[in-house]
Amino acid sequence: MISLTFLTADGTRIDTEARPGVSLMEAARNASVPGILAECGGACSCSTCHVYVEPGFAGLLPPASEGELDLLDFVCEPDPERSRLSCQITLTEALSGLTVTVPERQG
Amino acid sequence: MRPIAIVGAGQAGSALAAKLRALGHDGPIKLIGAEPVPPYQRPPLSKKYLLGELERDRLYLRPETFYAENGIELITGTRVAALEAAEKVLLLKDGTRLACAAIALCTGADPIRLPPALGGALGGVYTMRNLADAEAMAPEFREGARVLIVGGGYIGLEAAAVAASKGLRVTLVEMAPRILARVACTETASWFRALHESHDVKIREGTGLSELRGSQGRVSHARLSDGTEIAVDFVIVGIGVRPGTELAEAAGLTIDNGIRTDAFGATSAPGIFAAGDCASFPHQGCRIRLESVPNAIDQAEAVAAAMLGQGVPYVARPWFWSDQYDVKLQIAGLNSGHDTVVVRPGDRPGSQSHWYFAGPKLLALDAMNDPRAYMTGKRLIEAGLSPERNALADPAIPLKSLPLSEPVEAL
């Protein structure tokens, strides 16, 4: 299992675990993390699963696709260094310990 | 204490239950679904799930433990036989009589089936709506199998894309003069026709299905309206859905292209609400019913608030998506009433967007592999702003600096 930490906008820390192969968005949904809406269910169509990845982990993630970058350009308060769509991050053992911050607002 | 009962455990029902709790409701909640599984996502059924790229538990909207953990009694595999509106009582198929504090009808929509007289009851004839539908047809997706898809809407086209991707021989018939006739402009239809033809899908427009024939109870041939007959191994019928109004109608609730609700989701019967694909509601001076996941979620959450006396009028912000092959289609707005379509080439090969206008007013857009155009258009539509049409058609003018034909307001 891969251990994950979500920091929500109000400062709550949610520690959870997920199996390899699922997306970070699914892990958030399974842990009922507030603020990750994922309206399209992970089709990279809506940008409502935006998270900020802690800097130490950014380098471990595969780079964002053009489609993901396009959507990230339109999220609330994008951060070019840290913003990702959580539905586009497939979890692997190498990501164990991953910590992400949920933005105050999606959309 | 009487519970709040939610009839229908799909996207809307599950969102409504979760929102009631999130808003602080601490009374009992019963979420009653006809299917034998917890609430799940439907869109992947015709895409990744059918391709075998998604395990079943990843379809579930929430882990199975979520409901009990949140004090939501999830009752699956149970149909509601009748609603006694005045008493707010539900009669379940097993004879249980459930007296409720309030009821939300989230009964979704049911696919229109081919009548048995036309061969609709033969084996090998499928619709695409439920998990059970997808699981029943999945074994048919063998390389080289001949599939006939009846209906050239988004469901039919998505099924065609999956079938063609798996090496099936695909014929799609559409009775109307063109595919997507009800939902998209000629330009979008032409774009998708070319896409499917490049994957060897045979699209026959202006051609209806006259009859399916079979032997030993299993479909083998289709006779088409132009008189031709083709051999088929199986058939997918994608000719639209009907809102799930039976329960409401039998109970005497007002039906108007779905269960009629006001802007708070209240039906004509006090204490009974409706949300999702089954509900029609006021929208910009008209009455609409939307068949989409985002609407099911947003409307259900709005109705949850209304059921707790915290409601504000629901304002729909319609958007839709469809995945076919490597193409992502995103749609914002509603195009009904448009008189012009502006075509804007995208920044990359294969990306394009079609913008629907009524006079100078932007109504909607279809964006193919062009999320930047989609996001730009969606925000303009939601803000009530319209880009100047000539500028929009010029790809040299960046999306972010399109001149507006309405007074400029902050986005």
Interface residues (C-beta under 8 A of the other chain):
Chain A: V22 E26 R29 N30 S32 L37 E39 C40 G41 A43 C44 S45 C46 S47 E66 G67 D70 L71 D73 F74
Chain B: Q41 P43 P44 R58 L61 R62 P63 F66 V293 P294 I297 W319 W321 D323 K328 Q330 R348 N369 D370 P371 R372 M375 T376 R379
